[in-house]
Amino acid sequence: MEVAEVLPEFADAFAFEEFNRMQREALPALLEREENVVASAPTASGKTALAELAICKALADGGTALFIAPLRALTNEKEDDWDRFEDLDYSVYVVTGERDLNPRRARHADILVMTPEKLDSATRKHDSRRYDFVTDVDVCVIDEVHLLDADRRGSVLEVTISRLRRLCDPRIVALSATMPNVDDVAAWLDAPAETTFEFGEEYRPVDLNAGVKTYTHGENSFADKYRRLYRALDLAEPHLRDDGQALVFVSSRQDTVQAAKKARDEIAERDLQIGPRGDYDFHAESKEALENDTLRKSVLDGVAFHHAGLSKNDRDLVEEWFKEGRIELLFSTSTLAWGVNLPARCVIIRDTKLHDPLEGEVDMSPLDVLQMLGRAGRPGYDDVGYGWVVCDAAEADKYRRLLRDGKEIESRLAESLETHLNAEIAMGTITDLDDVMDWLETTFYYVRGQSRPEEYDFPNLRSRVRDCLEELVDRGFVEMGEDLSIEATPRGMLASKYYLRLATAARFAELCDRVASETPRASKTERRSRKEGMPLRTADILEAVATAQEFDSVSARQSERDAISAVLVGQETGDLDAGERKVLAILRSGSNGSIPPDLRSDAWVIQQNATRLVSALGAFLDRFAGPHAANLARRVEARIENGVAADAVGLTAIDGVAAGRASKLSKEGLSAPGDVVDAGIDGLVAAGLSEGVAERVYESAQSLPSVEIDWGAFPDSIGHGENEVREVTVRNVGEPSRAGIRVTVNGVEMTGTNTYLRDADTVPVGVFGADADELEFAVSVAFPEEPLVPIEETRTVRVTGR
């Protein structure tokens, strides 16, 4: 059955001309019916085409398609791969956390591509103009729906799909690798038997011979990596000698490089004749085309590595050359198993454990294991594909059972029920206990609980939900009325909006309470009696983030301990554990752009999560402690993100100024946007910027708020016991912005206002003849949404007649 016969207007959207057996059997359900579809099929059997069929039907009907990819890296690959739809005048738009959202493009896109996490975040804000596009989806394709069983991420996918169905009820097409309980997924999604497919191993294009091989475990984990590598090469060698190819999965990007280097030496020792050494055209092509020097040398020996840290150019070339057979031994991270269809005769999983920057050492997901092994066997080239798991003897039976029995998909919702329940309450979709039960009935958790009532403690579900609600009330996230109605508190709203774990939100709220105790409403006696009554410091913000529950599984390797201690020397960290000290060390050193080499492997992930958490903390501070505290958090966030000194962080508010330019300008004495405006374009050129860049930076700096403080007829002195009120004018000569204006005398806050500063605001200041020789009045203006250093001016008033 040719594509052009079935979908003539979309024939060019497919990468092949004929549908295979599996695709032909599913095709009527996708194109001729309207019900939801669930399809389980072996890896490499052509499931992507089922997604594309569903998308084509939606487009033909004038609708919008949403494709949920399991990994962020795969969203970018789909964007590239689906240029075919762009060529047919259908727009594809990827929405991820790492890109600035263009709501207009998202709203007008024909195909949206998102991760579960981004879709969760977007659907929580669906009633905003920025994210309203998520309520206009006609078909939602879930790629690899067995992600439901993944730690932490699984519950996100589950509740997000349930929410999306309540918001706009799109048609759901759920695709999966082989899973024994596909009927449970179908029941959850209301897919009838006629549109539920369980394609067995007979639909694999190449038979799979999978097994487990053990290695001798030693005391040194570094040496163990090489023991497993040699075991993997033993398994790959007969296939390489027979002109076959081998794909070896390892745990990290760095390991792909190191394993490839070591494998090249070992191949030479074993006299394995692989690689295009005599192909001078390929030699010249690879030398010119590849950007990575190590990779350039490696491919000439027929060995390569592949990971998300390589440039797209290099990844594309590695994939192309592997498909062509020029690369015969490829080392990769797990991303490749979920993304590009890149089969090999022999697939070996060298590492069943991996280091997660946020979780420490963890076992590879069983879903990942099955996904990787499913890549074994090249259709049209191999009759049989060979897949091997290399592991310690103590774990061999576990993996043999996995290969024999597969993995039933379980719900992970119970593990984070409080967090997701709070989010639903914050959105207003749940207002009482009955609503909670109605919501749960839309989840996979409910369906799976019916299948396995004892394991899911299903008979006690209602009491468990009641306990969960009471916990939310006790912790200040939810309020319950006398009629048992429930609604979110501001704390609960912020926790949901910023995607926080509840323990982290509670910790942030506690910090806000401590900062808020330093207001005029608290007497000196009250402030002194409170252990926490201290002004907010950068150290407080960094420690609150380092101890957030999001980082609770971070561990510090022995090799990192000295670097951590060196960064934190002289700092009070007695109550922090090793993982928290590591996060704190990365944040402190990263704020100055000087992360020690020993800490860099995990730094990027930790910093990315930390900037989100600091942003959330800033919102808490803004709501509960005031704009000055929020401004400090915004500056800390900018420093972590850009690695700039505290006195130059305001420069990062200027579009086009990141760490490098901020450092360059700061060294020339330009440490704030006001300095940039005063310097003018000529001054910026003199500071080392090109004329074009200088013009853009100058223009951007002018678009920021800029404050002048006019003290008016402020007195130089006042008699003891006298009082008078004077007015100070705060004038914004830049762009309008929300601001906090604070007046202090001798360091004690008198008044504080939160205003939208368009032109000028007048602040009354009470001048009184106190029991002091001098009174120092300070007016400080902070912008909570910009990383600008607060503008502060002081006046001293002498007290006479004492």
N, C-alpha and C positions, 0 to 999 in steps of 0.2 A: 504494500500500500504506500503510494508515494505522497509526500507532503503536499505537492502541488495539486493533487486530486482532491484532498480533504480541505485544505486551506489555501486556495490559490492566491488570495491577497496577502497571505503571511508566509508564503513559501521561503522568501529570503530571510525570514527571521530565525530559521532553523539552520543548524550547522551540518545537517545531513539531508539526504533526499528521500529516504525511505524510513518509515517507522518499523521498529523491531517488534517481535512477538508480544512482549509485555506491553509496549505502548499501544499496540493495536487493540488489545483486550480492554485497556482502560479508556480508550478514546471515546466510545459512545457515552460513558458516564460523564466525561468531562465536557463534551461538546453538545450532547443532545438532551441533557438533564440539567436541573437547577439545584439539586440537593448538594449538601456537603459531601466531600470525597475524602476517604482515608486510604492511602496506598502504602503498603510495606513491601519492599523489594530489596534484593541483595545490592550491595555497593557495586557501582559500575554497570548496573543493568539498564541505565538510561532514565532515571527518575527525573532528571532536570527537564527532559522534554515534556513530562506531565505538567510540571509547573508552567512551562511556556504555553502549553495547550490551554490551560486555564486562563492564563493572562490574555491570550489571543481572543478567547471567547468574550472576556470582559471588554476588551478594546473594541471588538466588532460590535458590541452592544452599546458603545459609547460610554463605558464605565471606566473606573479607576482601579488599578491593581496595586496591591501591597505585597511585597515579597519580604519575609522575615528570614534573614540569614543568621546562622548560629554564631558567627564570629565577625568582628569589625573588619578584619582583613579581607573577608569574603565579600563585604559590601562593595569595596573598591573593585574587586575582580568582576563582580556582576555589572558594575557600571561600564567597565571596559568591554566585557563580553557582549553586553546588550546594546552595543553600537548598532547592531543589526536592526533593532527596533527604531533607533534614532534615524537610520537610513530610510525607514518607512514613515518618517515624520511623526513618530510617537516619542514623547520626551521621557527620559529616565532621570530620576532625581534621588540621590543618596542622602539620607538624613542620619548623621552620626554625631556623637558628642565632640569629636575632634574638629568638626567643621562649623563655621558660622551658618546658622540657619537663615535661608532666604524664604520667608513665608510665602511670598508671591510665587516663587518657582515651585515650592512644595504644593501650593494650592492648585496650580495649573498643570502639574505633572500627570502623565498618563500611567507611569509606573513608579511607585515609591519603593525604595529599598532601605530597610532599617534592621537594627539588632533588637532583640527582645527588651534590653535595658532602655534603649532610646524610645521605643514604642511605649513602654511603661511610663516613662517620664512625660512623653507627649500626651498620652491619654489622661494622665492626672491633671493636665492643664488644658483639656480639650475645649473648655468654655472660654478660653482666651483667644483673641484674634490671631495671635501668633501660631497657635497649634490647632486651630479649628479644622485644618485639612484632614485630621485623622478621623473625623466623623463623616467623611465623604468617600468611603472606600466600598467598592462593590464586590471585590473578591480579595481574600487574604490567603496567600500561599505560605504555609509554614514549612520551611525546608528543615529536614532532620527533626521531626517532632519528638523523637526520643530524647531530645535535650530536656524534656520534662523531668528526667531522672538525674539531671546534673546537680551537684551540690550548689545551693544558693541560686544559681541561674535558673534552675528548673522551676522554682516557685514563681519567679518573675514572669516567665513565659506563660505559666498556667493562669495566673490572675489577670495578666494583660489580655490574653485571648478572651477570657470570660468577660472582662470589662468592654472590650471592643465589640463583642457580640451584643451587649446591652446598649451600647452607644449607637451603632448603625447597622447591626445584624448583617454583616457581609457574608457572602458564600465563603466557606472555609475549605481549602484543599490542603490536607496535611500529608506530608511525605516522610517516609522513614526508612532506615535500614531495617533488616529483618528483626522483628520483635514478636515474642510468643503471644502477648496479650493485646494484639491489635484491636480486638473487639471492644476492649475497655476504652481505648481512644475513640473508637467509632461511637460508642455509647455517649461519651462525654460531648462529642461534637454533633450528635444527632444525625450521624451518617447512616442511612439504611443499608441493609445487606447488599442491595444492588449496586451501591457505590462504595463498598468497602472491599479492598483487594489485599490478599495476602499471597504475594508471589514468592514461591519457595526457591531453594537453591538451584532447582532445575532451570530457572530463568537467568542464572548467571551466564554470561557469554563464554566464560572459561571456568572449568571445574576448579575447585579450591582444595588443596591438600594442606591443612593447617595442623600445627603441632607445637609442643613446648620443648625447649631444650634448656638444660641447666648448666651452670658454670660453678666453679669452685670459689666460694665466697672467702675473702680474706679480711684482714683487720683494717686495711687502708682503703677508703672509699675511692680515692684517686686511682689506685692500682686496679681496683675492681672494674673501673670503666674500661681499662685496657684488656682485662680478662674477658669482659663481655664483648669487646670489639673483636678480639681474636676469634671468639666463638662465632660471632656473626660472619666474619670473613670465611671461617671454615664452612659455614652453611651456604654462603654465596659463591664460593670458589667453583664448584662443579658447574654451576649455571653460567658463570662468567667464562669458563673455558669452553662452554658450548655455545658461545655467542649470545647468551642471554643477558639480561640486565637485572640488577639488584637495587632495591630501594631500602635504605636502612634508616629507621626513625630513632632519633636520640632526643634527649630531654631539653636541650637549650640551644640558642643560637651559637654560643661560643663552642658548644660541643660539636656542632656540625662542622665547624672549621677545623677544630683539633682532630676530630676523627678522620676527616678527609686527609689531613697532613700525614697522620700516622698510617692510614691505609695505603697511601702512595708508597711509603717506604716498605710496607709489608708485601705489597703486590710485587715490587721489584725483587724482594727476597724470595718470593715464591715463584718468580719467573712467569708471572701471568701476563700474557700478551694481550693487553687491552689498550684502548686509547688511539687517537688519530695522530700519533707522533710523525708519521711520514706524510701526512696530508698537509702540504705547505699552504694550500689555499685556506684551510681551516685555521692553520697557525696564524696566518696574516689577519684573517677575519676576527679571531678571538682577541688577538693583541690590540686590534684597533677598536673593537666594539665593546669589550668589557671594561667596566669602571673599577672593579675590585681587583687589586694586584694579586692577592692570594688566589682568588678564583681563576684569574688569567693563567697562572702557572699550573693550577690543578687540572683544568679541563684538558690540557695537552696529554695528560696521562689517563684520560678517560674517567676521571674522578671529579665530582663536583659537590657543592653543598648549596642548600636552598633554605632561606628563612625570611621572615617578614622584614628584617633589618636591611636586606639588600635593596638596592635601587630597583625600581620596576623594570628598567632596561635589563639589568643583570638577571632578574628572576625570569623574565620572558625568554631570554636567550637560553638559560639553563633548561627551561621546560621544552623549548623548541629542539635543542640539541639532544635532549634525552629521548624525545619522541622519535627523532631521526636515528637514534642509536649511536651517535658520536660520543655521548656520555653513557658509560655502562654501569657505573657505581655511583649512586647519589645518596648523600646524607641529608636528612631534612628533619625539621620539627613537625609537630602534629598538624600544624596549619594546612600543610599540603594534603593531608588525608581528607580534610573536610572540603577542600576547595577544588583545585584543578584536577581534572580527570587524567591522571598520569600513572597508568598501571605499569607494573614490572613483573617479569616472570617470578622473581623471588622478592618477597617483602619480609624484612626482619625488624622486630621491635627490640632494639638493644637495651633500652631503658624503660622499665615499668614504673619507676619513681622519678619525680621531677621536683625541682625547687621552684616554688611559687613565691614571688617577693612578698605577697601578703599572707600566705598560708604556711610558709616553710616547706619542709619535705612532705610531699603527698603522693599517694598512689595514683598512677594514671587511671583515668576513668575507664571502666569496662566498655563504655560506649566508644571511647577513643580507640581502645585496643581492637574492637571488632571493625571499626571504621578503617583503621590502618590495614589490617589483614585483608580486608575486602578489596584492596588495591592490587592484589596478587593476580597475575595473568593478563597478558596482552591479547585482546580479541584480534583474531586474524593472524596472529603469530604463534601463540602458545595453545596447546591442548589442555595443559594443566598449569595452574598457578600455585606457587608454594609460599606458605606463610608460617613464620616461626616467632614465638615469643621466647626471648632469652631471659631467664630469671633464676633467682636463688632456689635451691632444691626445696626449701621450706614453703615456697609459694607455688610450686609447680602444680599441685593438685587443684588449687584455686583457679588457675588459668585453664587447666584441662577441662574443668567443669564448665567454665565460661564458653569454651570453644564447642563443647558437646551440647550444652543445654541452652545457650544464648542468655539473654538478660531480659527478664520482664521489666516493664517500665513502671516505676512507682512514682507517687506524688511526693514532693518535698515541701508541700505547703505547711504542714504542721510545724516544721522547724522554724518558720518565720511568720506564723499566723498573726501574732500581735502587730508586726510591722505592716503587713498587708491589710489587716482589718482597720488599723488606724488610717491608712491611706483612703480606704473606701468611705470611712466616716468623714474624713476631711473633705472629700468631694461631695458629701451630702447624699450619697446613694444609699447609705444605711442610717436609719434614724431610730431604730429600736431592735430588740432581740429578734423579733420575727423577720426583720429585714436581713439580719445576719444569717439566719438559717436559709432564707431565700437565696442569698448570695452564695452561700456554701454549696447549695444544690446546683449551681452553674459551674462548679469546679471539677477538675479531674480527681481531686482529693475525695470528693463525695462519691464519685463513681467507683473509684478504687476501694474505698471503704466498704461499699456494698459487696464488692467481690471478696474482700478479705476483712470481714468485720472484726475479728479478734485482733489481728495484727494492727489495725487502725483504731482500736478501741471505739468502734463505731456506736455501740449501745450507749456510751456515756458522752456522746458528741455534744448534746445540748448543755450539759453541765460544764463541759470543758470550755465551751464558748462563753458561758456566763462567767467562769473564772477569768477568762481572758479579758472580758470587758471590765470586770472589777479591777483587774491589774492596770488597765489603761486609765481608769478613773483615779486609782490610788497614786499613779505616777504623774498625774496632771496633764494627760494628753486628751482626755475625754471628760465631758461633764454629763451627769445623768440627772434628769429631772424627776420630780416626784411621781410623774406619770410613767416613769421608766423610759422616757425618750432620751436619746443620746445625741450629742453633737461634739465636734472637735473644739478644743481650746486653741488659743493662738499658738501654744507650744506644739500641739498636735498638727496644726495646719503647716507650721514651718517644717516639722519633721517630715511630713509628706512631700511638701514642695521641693525640699532639698534632698530627698531620697536618703534620709539618715536612718541608721539603726536607732532604736528607741533609747538604748543605753547612752549612745552618743548625744542624742538630743537632750536627755536629762542632764548629762554632764555640762553641756553648753548652757542650759538654763540655770544651773547652779552657779556657773561663773558669772552669768548676767546678774543674778541676785547679789553676788558679792560686790560687783561693780556698782550696782544701783544703790547699795547701802552707803556709798560716798556722795549722797545728794544732800541738799540743805534740809530735806525733810527728816533726816536722821540727826539726832542731837550728838554732840561730842561724846557723851557718855555711851550712847547706843553704838556709835562707830567703834569706840575703843573696846567695848565689850564683845564685839564680833571678831572672831578669829580672822575672818576673811575680809574685813573692811579695809582693803588696800587699793590704791589706784591701779588701773589696768596697765600692764606692761606687755611688751612684746614677748617676754619669757612666758607669761601666763597663756597667751594665745598659742604659742608653739607647744607648750606642755599639754594644753587641752586637746590639741589635734593629735599629738604623739600618743596620747593615752586613749584615743577614740577606739570604740569597739571594732571599727573597720580595719584596724591594724592589730587586732588582738592575737592573730596567729603569726605575726612577723617574728622571725627568729634571727639571732645574731650568730653567724658562723665563728668558729674559733679564730679564723684568719682575719676577722673584721674587728675583733675586740680592741686591739691596740689603736686602730684608727679612730674608733668611737671614743675611747678614753682621751685621745689627743684633742679631739674637737671639743669635748665637754669638760676639759680641765678647768677647774675653778668654779664649775656650775653645780648647784645643789640638785642632785638627781637621786637622792637616797631611796625614795619610794618607788622608783621606776624599775621595771624588770629589764632584762637584756634586750628584748625586742623593742620595747618602748624607747630605751636609750639609743638604739640604732636609728629609729625613725627620727628622734629628736636631733641626733647628730647629722643626719642627712638634711633635715630642714634648716638647721643652723648654718651648716657649711654651704648648702645650696643657696641660701639667702645672700651670701657673699660671692657666689660664683666660684667656689673653691672646694668642691666635693673631693675628698681623698680618693685616689685610685681604687683602694680596697673596698670602697662603698659604692662604686659607680654601677655595678651590675644590677642592683635593685633600685637605684636612685630614681630612675625615670618613672617607674610605676608608682613608687611612693610619693614622688612630687606631684604627679598628676592627680592622685587621689587626695593629697593634702590640699591642693589649691581649691578643689571642690569643697572640702570640709571647712577651710578657712572662709570661703565665700558664704557658706551656710552659717558659720559662727558670726560673721559680720551681720547677717540678717537678724540673728537672735539678738545681738548687741544693739542693733538699730531699733528693734522693737521694744526691748526691755531695759536697755541701759543708756541709750542716747546716741546721737550722731558722732560725738567725739570718739567714743569707744568703737563704733562701727568704722570710722575712718582709719583708726589704727589697724583694725583687722584687714581693711582694704589694702593698706600699705604693706602689711605682712604678706598678704596674698601676692601682690605684685612683686615683692622681693623674691619669694619662693619661685615664682613663675619665670622671672627674668634674671635673677642672680645679681642684683645691684645693691649698692650700699644704701644705708638708711637715709643719708642726706641727699641722695640723688634719685630716690624712688619716684619722686614727682614727675621726673622726665618721662617715665613709662606711660603716663597719661596721654602723651602726645602720640598720635598715630604715626607710625614709621620709626619710632624710637624704642628699640629693645635693648638688651644688655650691652651689645657692642657700642652702639651709638651713645647710649646713656653714659657709659664709661668714658668714651672719647670726649663728650661734652663736659662731663664732670671734671676731668683732668684740666680742661681749659677754663675752669671757674664758672661754668654754666650749670648750676645744679637744680634749677627749678624752671618751670615753663615761663615764669616772669622774666628770668634771666635771658631765655631764648628770645622772647619778644623784644627785650631791651637791646640785645645784640644785633638784631636785624639780620637780613640775609647776608650782608657782607661779613658780619661778625661770625656767622655760622660757617661761612666758607673759610674764614681765617682759622676756625676751630677744627677744620679738616673735612668738612662735608663738601660734596660736589654741589655745584650751583643748583642743579635740578632738585636734589634731595633737600638742600637748604631751603628752597622755596616752599616745598611741601611741608617740611617740619615747621617752618615759621608760620605758615597758614594754619596748620593744625593747632599750634600753641595758642594762636589768637582765638581759637574757638572754645577754649577752656574758660571756666570762671576765673575772675581775677578781682581781688578785694583791696579796697582802700578803707582805712578806718579814720574817721574824723571825730576828734575828741571835743570839738566845739569849745565852749568857755569852761573847760574843766579847771577846777581850782588847784593852786599849788599848795594851799594850806587850809586848815579848818580848825576852829576853836574846839577845845575839849568840851564834849557834851552837846555840841551843835549837830544838826542834821540838815542836809539839803539834797535835792534830787537833780541830777544833771542828765543830759541826753547825749549819747554817743551814736554817731551815724555810721553804719556799715554799708558801704557802697560797692556793688558789683559792677565793674567796668568791662567784664567779659561776658561770656554766654550765661544765661540764667541756669540755675542749678539749685537743688535742695541743699540746705546748709544748716549747721548747728552753730548758734552763737552763745558763747559762755562767758560770763563775767565772774571773776574771782577777786578776792581781796586777801592779801597775805596768804595766798594758796588755798583759801577756802571758797568754794563756789557759792556765789550769791544768787545768781539767776542763770537759767539756761532756756533757750528757745530753739524750736525746730521749725524752720521756715523755708519757703521756696523763694530764693533770693533773685528777684528779677533786676531791680534797679537799686533801691536802697531801703534799709530798715533802720528804724530808730530804737535804740535800747535804753531804757531808763536805768541809771546807775545811782544808787543811794550812797552819798558821801557822809560819813558820820565821824564825830570826834571820839574815837575809841581810846581805851587805855593802852596806847602804844605811841611811840615817838613818831613812827612813820607808817603809812598805809600804802601798800603797793597794789594798785588796781591793774588787772590784766583783762583784755578783751581778746578772746580767741575765736576764730572762725574755722570750722572744719566742714569738709564736703564728704558725706558718708559713702557716696557712690564713686568717688575718684581717689586715686592714690596720691593725692596732693598733701604735702606737709601743711598742717594747719598754720594759718596766718595769725600771729599774736603780737600785740603791742601793749606796752605798760606805761602807766603814769604813777609817779610817787607824790603823795600828799602828806605834808608835815602836820602833825597835831600840835596846836599851840595852847598855851594857858594851862598846862597841867601843873 
